[in-house]
Amino acid sequence: MDILWRFLIGGAVVSAFAVLGDLFKPKSFAGLFGAAPSVALATLGLTIAKHGTHYASIEGRSMAVGALALFVYSQTTALALMRGRWQVLPTTVTTLALWFAVAFVLYHSFLGSAP
């Protein structure tokens, strides 16, 4: 049943974010408002309904830590590929280890003592 709710809520929020993305210039912003925010919101909504707000707040903080690590990964990968002209597969595999390291450090720095 949770999958059906995720599908319905996620679809509605993706549609809302797509409309919001169409309002901004350049149109490449539409991708920023696509799947990830809507899936995160649907997941948090279902988590609140199933486990309560305290549990959902920890999940939300974990999502934020993952997003920061993803930002570092994306920026590093883009710089290496565009400026360094490195090969794609070795670069993405190597920087994936960077993502994990950043996520691990941030998690234990900010969430390691979360109840």
N, C-alpha and C positions, 0 to 999 in steps of 0.2 A: 504494500500500500504506500510505503514511503516513496518508492520509485515513481509511482503515479503522481503523487503530490509534487515531487521534485520536478517532474516533467511539466506539469501544469504551471506551477509557480515560476519555474525557470523560463518557460516559454513566454509567459506574460511579461516577466521582467526583461527578458532579451528584447521583446518587441518594444517595450517602453524605452529601453536604452538605445535601440536603433532609431527611434523617432527623435530622441534627444541628440544623438550623434548627427542626424541630418540637419539639425538647427545650427551647428557650428561649422565654421570654415577653418581649415581645409577639410574636405570630406574624409581624409584619413583618420580624423578623430572618431569617426563612426566605429572603427575597429576597437578603439579603446573602451568604448561603452558596450562591447559585445558580450561574449559568453562569460568571462571570468567574474565580473561583478554580479551578474545575475545568478550564476550558480552559487556563488558565495552567499548571497542574500537568501536564496531559497534554502540552502543548507543551514544557515543560522536560524532562519524562521522555523524549520522543522526541528532543529536542535532545541530551541526554546520550548517548543510545544512538547517535546518528548522528555527532555532532561532538565529544563529550567534555565533561568537566566544566568546563574552563576557558572554553570558548565558551558553555556554558550559564550560567555565573556572570555573564558579561557580559550575556547576554540577561535574566537575572533582575534585574540592576541596572537595565537599561533599562525593564523592566516596573515596577519600583518608582518610577522617575522619572516614568513616564507616569501611574501611579496618583496620585502627589502632585499632578501638574498637573491631573488630572481632579478631584481633591478641591477645588482652588482654583477651577476652572471651575464645579463643581457648587454650591459655596457662594455664589459671586458671582452666578450665574444665579438661584439660589433667592431670594437677598436682593433682587435687582433686580425679580424678578417678584412676590414677595409684598409687599415693603414699598414699592417704587417704583411698583408697578402698571404696569410697562412692558409693551409689546406683546411677544409671545413670539418671533416671527421675528427682529425686529431685535436683541432681547436675546441670543438664542442665537447669532446670527451674530457679533455684536460680542464676546461672551465666548468664542467659539471662538478668536478671535484671541488672547485672553488665555491660553487653554490652550496654544496653540502657543508663545507667548512664554515662559511659565513652563517648559514642557517643554524648549525650546531652551536657556534659561539653566541649568536644572538639569543637562541632559545635558552641556553644555560645562563646567559647574563641577565635576561629579563624575565624568563618564565620558569627557571629551574626550581624556584622555591614556591611556585604557585600551589595553593592547596587543592 
